[in-house]
Amino acid sequence: MLFQLNHMNIVKIYDAGRISEGPFIRMEYIEGYDLNGLQKKYGMLSFEYSVKVIKPILNGLRYAHGKGIIHRDLKPSNVVFSTKEKIFKIIDFGVSAFLDTENNTKLTKTGEAVAGGAFIDPLLQENPKLRDCRSDIYSIGAIWYWLLCGRAPHGSDMRTYLSNAAPDLLDKQINIVMKCLAGNLEDRYGDCGELLAIIS
């Protein structure tokens, strides 16, 4: 399934498997920089500019979700800007990758810990077996939050911090980001298409 991903906003995967050191993925080379580099270059983004970053990520995810593949490890270092193609691309679907073999061997074996971090859905960290596209929606919100205020979301004052750090944001714009970060799956956007329709 992993090798079926053929979308302009997803880095092409050529090979994947396991070696003694663990899982590996061989992908196309992209000349450019990740979102950490983008932040160093431009600092905190306006909502309007942040949408230009978020939309292509959502487009790539919507395509992958349609193929039954959930990323589950989205973070700033897993989104790159191709300076040649002038587009954003998602890399590293390794956490949810499937080898294209007869038995569809998972790269992430049952019981293996899911990659953690401030951009990963807390529900996924509690239940690594959770396979729901709304986990990626949370990560979209976390990346978005970080683009707008320079800090990954955490703590009980997330909305207040975002509002204070980015005072030009409208309430409706903050609401969009915070809905992505809702603690319950049912309170988030149902899929990437729903969110794209709102910001397009």
C-alpha positions as CSV (number, residue, x, y, z in Angstrom):
1,M,0.0,0.0,0.0
2,L,2.8,2.4,0.9
3,F,4.2,2.2,-2.7
4,Q,0.8,3.2,-4.1
5,L,1.1,6.7,-2.7
6,N,1.5,8.9,-5.8
7,H,0.6,12.5,-5.0
8,M,2.3,15.8,-5.6
9,N,2.3,16.5,-1.8
10,I,3.8,13.2,-0.7
11,V,7.4,12.3,-1.2
12,K,7.6,9.2,-3.4
13,I,8.6,6.0,-1.5
14,Y,10.8,3.5,-3.5
15,D,11.5,0.8,-0.9
16,A,10.8,-0.1,2.7
17,G,11.7,-3.0,5.0
18,R,13.5,-4.1,8.1
19,I,17.2,-4.6,8.7
20,S,19.0,-5.5,11.9
21,E,18.9,-1.8,13.0
22,G,15.1,-1.6,12.5
23,P,12.8,-0.4,9.8
24,F,14.0,1.6,6.8
25,I,12.4,3.6,4.0
26,R,14.1,4.7,0.8
27,M,12.5,7.8,-0.7
28,E,13.0,10.4,-3.4
29,Y,15.5,13.1,-2.6
30,I,14.0,16.6,-2.1
31,E,16.2,19.7,-2.3
32,G,14.7,22.2,0.1
33,Y,14.0,22.5,3.9
34,D,11.5,21.3,6.4
35,L,9.1,23.4,8.5
36,N,11.8,23.9,11.1
37,G,13.8,25.6,8.4
38,L,10.7,27.6,7.3
39,Q,10.2,28.9,10.8
40,K,13.9,29.9,11.1
41,K,13.5,31.7,7.8
42,Y,10.2,33.5,8.3
43,G,9.4,33.2,12.0
44,M,5.8,33.0,13.2
45,L,3.3,33.1,10.3
46,S,0.1,35.0,9.7
47,F,-3.0,32.9,9.5
48,E,-3.3,33.6,5.8
49,Y,0.3,32.4,5.1
50,S,-0.1,29.4,7.4
51,V,-3.0,28.2,5.3
52,K,-0.7,28.0,2.3
53,V,1.4,25.5,4.3
54,I,-1.5,23.6,5.8
55,K,-3.6,23.1,2.7
56,P,-1.0,21.0,0.7
57,I,-0.4,18.9,3.8
58,L,-4.2,18.3,4.0
59,N,-4.3,17.5,0.3
60,G,-1.6,14.9,0.7
61,L,-3.2,13.4,3.8
62,R,-6.7,13.2,2.2
63,Y,-5.2,11.2,-0.6
64,A,-3.3,8.9,1.7
65,H,-6.3,8.4,4.0
66,G,-8.3,7.5,0.9
67,K,-5.8,4.7,0.4
68,G,-6.2,3.5,4.0
69,I,-2.9,4.9,5.2
70,I,-2.7,7.1,8.3
71,H,0.6,8.9,8.9
72,R,0.5,9.0,12.8
73,D,3.8,10.8,13.1
74,L,3.3,14.2,11.6
75,K,5.6,16.9,12.9
76,P,7.5,19.9,11.4
77,S,10.5,17.8,10.4
78,N,8.1,15.5,8.3
79,V,7.0,18.3,6.0
80,V,9.4,19.6,3.5
81,F,9.3,22.5,1.0
82,S,10.8,21.5,-2.4
83,T,12.6,24.6,-3.7
84,K,12.6,23.1,-7.2
85,E,8.9,22.3,-7.4
86,K,7.8,25.1,-5.0
87,I,5.4,22.8,-3.1
88,F,5.2,21.3,0.3
89,K,5.5,17.5,0.6
90,I,4.9,15.0,3.4
91,I,7.7,12.6,4.2
92,D,8.0,9.5,6.4
93,F,4.9,7.4,6.5
94,G,7.0,4.9,8.3
95,V,4.9,4.5,11.4
96,S,1.9,3.3,9.5
97,A,3.7,1.9,6.5
98,F,2.9,-1.5,5.0
99,L,5.3,-3.6,3.0
100,D,3.9,-4.5,-0.4
101,T,4.2,-8.2,0.3
102,E,1.8,-11.1,0.3
103,N,1.2,-10.9,4.1
104,N,1.3,-7.1,4.3
105,T,3.8,-7.1,7.1
106,K,3.6,-4.0,9.3
107,L,6.7,-2.0,9.8
108,T,5.4,-1.1,13.2
109,K,4.8,-4.4,14.9
110,T,2.1,-5.0,17.4
111,G,3.2,-3.8,20.8
112,E,5.8,-1.4,19.5
113,A,5.6,2.1,20.8
114,V,4.3,4.8,18.5
115,A,6.6,7.8,18.0
116,G,5.9,10.4,20.6
117,G,6.3,14.1,20.8
118,A,4.3,17.3,21.2
119,F,2.7,17.0,17.7
120,I,1.3,13.5,18.2
121,D,-2.3,12.8,19.2
122,P,-2.3,12.1,22.9
123,L,-5.0,9.5,22.3
124,L,-2.6,7.7,20.0
125,Q,0.1,7.7,22.6
126,E,-2.4,6.2,25.1
127,N,-3.5,3.6,22.5
128,P,-0.9,2.9,19.9
129,K,-3.2,0.5,18.1
130,L,-5.6,3.4,17.3
131,R,-6.0,3.8,13.6
132,D,-8.2,6.9,12.9
133,C,-7.6,9.6,10.4
134,R,-8.6,12.1,13.1
135,S,-5.2,11.4,14.8
136,D,-3.6,13.1,11.8
137,I,-6.1,16.0,12.2
138,Y,-4.7,16.5,15.7
139,S,-1.2,16.7,14.3
140,I,-2.3,19.1,11.6
141,G,-3.6,21.3,14.4
142,A,-0.4,21.0,16.4
143,I,1.7,22.0,13.5
144,W,-0.6,24.8,12.6
145,Y,-0.5,26.1,16.2
146,W,3.3,26.0,16.2
147,L,3.4,27.9,12.9
148,L,1.2,30.6,14.3
149,C,2.8,31.1,17.8
150,G,6.1,29.3,17.7
151,R,5.3,26.8,20.4
152,A,3.9,23.3,20.2
153,P,0.5,23.0,22.0
154,H,0.6,21.8,25.6
155,G,-1.0,22.5,28.9
156,S,-4.4,23.8,29.8
157,D,-3.9,27.3,28.5
158,M,-3.4,26.5,24.8
159,R,-6.1,28.8,23.5
160,T,-5.1,31.7,25.7
161,Y,-1.4,31.3,24.8
162,L,-2.2,31.3,21.1
163,S,-4.5,34.3,21.4
164,N,-1.8,36.3,23.3
165,A,1.1,35.2,21.1
166,A,-0.7,35.9,17.8
167,P,-3.1,38.8,18.7
168,D,-4.0,39.4,15.0
169,L,-5.8,36.1,14.9
170,L,-9.6,36.2,14.7
171,D,-11.7,34.1,17.0
172,K,-13.0,32.0,14.1
173,Q,-9.4,31.3,13.1
174,I,-8.4,30.3,16.6
175,N,-11.6,28.1,16.7
176,I,-10.5,26.2,13.5
177,V,-7.1,25.4,15.0
178,M,-8.5,24.5,18.4
179,K,-11.1,22.2,16.9
180,C,-8.2,20.2,15.3
181,L,-6.7,19.8,18.8
182,A,-9.9,18.7,20.6
183,G,-9.3,16.0,23.2
184,N,-12.1,13.8,21.9
185,L,-12.1,12.4,18.3
186,E,-15.7,13.3,17.9
187,D,-15.0,16.9,18.5
188,R,-12.4,17.2,15.8
189,Y,-13.0,17.6,12.0
190,G,-14.2,14.3,10.6
191,D,-11.6,14.2,7.8
192,C,-9.3,16.4,5.8
193,G,-11.9,17.2,3.2
194,E,-14.1,18.8,5.9
195,L,-11.3,21.1,7.0
196,L,-10.2,21.9,3.5
197,A,-13.7,23.0,2.6
198,I,-13.6,25.5,5.5
199,I,-10.2,27.1,4.7
200,S,-10.4,27.0,0.9
